[in-house]
């Protein structure tokens, strides 16, 4: 177990966010994050509590604490938050400094941006050190259906037709459900749908892993192409091998699906990925 110590002066903003993100995204069997400050405040900044709650992380009960010698002694790495000359320094402890703005008193829009900047630094550190959580992807079971529906609804995605069997899968980290994906079969083509990842786990590779699993299994059962509709993520799907196409290019079964007929707006972008020799087979 490696301990990473995130520290600033008041331990009420950036260092609290960093430790929380670290513990949400890293493998707890390999590393853990702690936070502290040289002059701890009385509470975590309310604006920080609010924006972290938006991504499912509750800091309301966290109490800023003093960066003691005993706390520093158990750490392998000290990460400071760009507080300049007043940043904590622990002799003999390896140190990184992240140039991050103090969120105290900032408008919520800016605090959200800082939240994202902290997360980006944490994700990079975890990837560089090999501390990422292992993601387990398995077929969707009946017992997991309520959690999947709740996650889809939370992200304003349709739940119609979602259920165990077929091509629906869930992603878990340490038995905690964090995402889902589905492939409806319509003849020789499939409709990729219900891709969702909980907010705290986004941009960590979980979505890509779910897509890769869905694509691999679709090819294995003989589907020739996968289609999807998206309003927000065409760039992401292009990186997964999908290309934009006209809705009219989709085969009848896909065009007759609930998502094509009712579930997605006309402005949604249609995309397709050919599987194996699918282009020639469906031509």
ChimeraX attribute file (.defattr): number of C-alpha atoms within 10 A of each C-alpha:
attribute: neighborCount
match mode: 1-to-1
recipient: residues
	/A:1	11
	/A:2	15
	/A:3	18
	/A:4	21
	/A:5	25
	/A:6	30
	/A:7	32
	/A:8	29
	/A:9	22
	/A:10	23
	/A:11	28
	/A:12	31
	/A:13	28
	/A:14	32
	/A:15	28
	/A:16	29
	/A:17	26
	/A:18	27
	/A:19	23
	/A:20	23
	/A:21	23
	/A:22	27
	/A:23	15
	/A:24	17
	/A:25	21
	/A:26	22
	/A:27	19
	/A:28	17
	/A:29	10
	/A:30	14
	/A:31	19
	/A:32	21
	/A:33	22
	/A:34	21
	/A:35	27
	/A:36	27
	/A:37	23
	/A:38	18
	/A:39	16
	/A:40	18
	/A:41	17
	/A:42	12
	/A:43	18
	/A:44	23
	/A:45	21
	/A:46	15
	/A:47	18
	/A:48	26
	/A:49	21
	/A:50	17
	/A:51	21
	/A:52	22
	/A:53	13
	/A:54	12
	/A:55	14
	/A:56	13
	/A:57	17
	/A:58	15
	/A:59	21
	/A:60	15
	/A:61	9
	/A:62	12
	/A:63	17
	/A:64	22
	/A:65	20
	/A:66	18
	/A:67	23
	/A:68	12
	/A:69	9
	/A:70	8
	/A:71	14
	/A:72	20
	/A:73	12
	/A:74	12
	/A:75	19
	/A:76	16
	/A:77	19
	/A:78	22
	/A:79	23
	/A:80	27
	/A:81	25
	/A:82	18
	/A:83	17
	/A:84	11
	/A:85	7
	/A:86	10
	/A:87	16
	/A:88	22
	/A:89	17
	/A:90	14
	/A:91	8
	/A:92	9
	/A:93	14
	/A:94	12
	/A:95	17
	/A:96	13
	/A:97	15
	/A:98	15
	/A:99	14
	/A:100	17
	/A:101	18
	/A:102	17
	/A:103	20
	/A:104	15
	/A:105	12
	/A:106	14
	/A:107	10
	/A:108	14
	/A:109	10
	/A:110	13
	/A:111	23
	/A:112	19
	/A:113	14
	/A:114	22
	/A:115	22
	/A:116	13
	/A:117	18
	/A:118	23
	/A:119	21
	/A:120	15
	/A:121	16
	/A:122	22
	/A:123	20
	/A:124	12
	/A:125	15
	/A:126	18
	/A:127	13
	/A:128	10
	/A:129	10
	/A:130	13
	/A:131	20
	/A:132	20
	/A:133	19
	/A:134	12
	/A:135	19
	/A:136	17
	/A:137	20
	/A:138	14
	/A:139	17
	/A:140	22
	/A:141	13
	/A:142	10
	/A:143	9
	/A:144	14
	/A:145	16
	/A:146	11
	/A:147	14
	/A:148	25
	/A:149	19
	/A:150	13
	/A:151	22
	/A:152	21
	/A:153	13
	/A:154	12
	/A:155	13
	/A:156	10
	/A:157	17
	/A:158	15
	/A:159	17
	/A:160	11
	/A:161	11
	/A:162	21
	/A:163	19
	/A:164	16
	/A:165	12
	/A:166	13
	/A:167	22
	/A:168	22
	/A:169	24
	/A:170	24
	/A:171	23
	/A:172	17
	/A:173	17
	/A:174	12
	/A:175	9
	/A:176	10
	/A:177	19
	/A:178	24
	/A:179	26
	/A:180	29
	/A:181	25
	/A:182	27
	/A:183	25
	/A:184	20
	/A:185	17
	/A:186	17
	/A:187	13
	/A:188	18
	/A:189	27
	/A:190	27
	/A:191	25
	/A:192	24
	/A:193	24
	/A:194	24
	/A:195	19
	/A:196	25
	/A:197	25
	/A:198	18
	/A:199	16
	/A:200	18
	/A:201	19
	/A:202	15
	/A:203	13
	/A:204	18
	/A:205	12
	/A:206	24
	/A:207	23
	/A:208	16
	/A:209	16
	/A:210	25
	/A:211	20
	/A:212	14
	/A:213	16
	/A:214	23
	/A:215	22
	/A:216	12
	/A:217	14
	/A:218	24
	/A:219	19
	/A:220	12
	/A:221	9
	/A:222	14
	/A:223	21
	/A:224	22
	/A:225	26
	/A:226	27
	/A:227	26
	/A:228	26
	/A:229	24
	/A:230	15
	/A:231	12
	/A:232	9
	/A:233	10
	/A:234	19
	/A:235	10
	/A:236	12
	/A:237	18
	/A:238	14
	/A:239	10
	/A:240	16
	/A:241	14
	/A:242	20
	/A:243	16
	/A:244	16
	/A:245	15
	/A:246	10
	/A:247	19
	/A:248	9
	/A:249	13
	/A:250	21
	/A:251	17
	/A:252	12
	/A:253	15
	/A:254	24
	/A:255	17
	/A:256	13
	/A:257	14
	/A:258	12
	/A:259	18
	/A:260	20
	/A:261	12
	/A:262	10
	/A:263	14
	/A:264	16
	/A:265	13
	/A:266	13
	/A:267	9
	/A:268	15
	/A:269	18
	/A:270	22
	/A:271	23
	/A:272	25
	/A:273	22
	/A:274	20
	/A:275	19
	/A:276	14
	/A:277	12
	/A:278	18
	/A:279	12
	/A:280	9
	/A:281	10
	/A:282	12
	/A:283	5
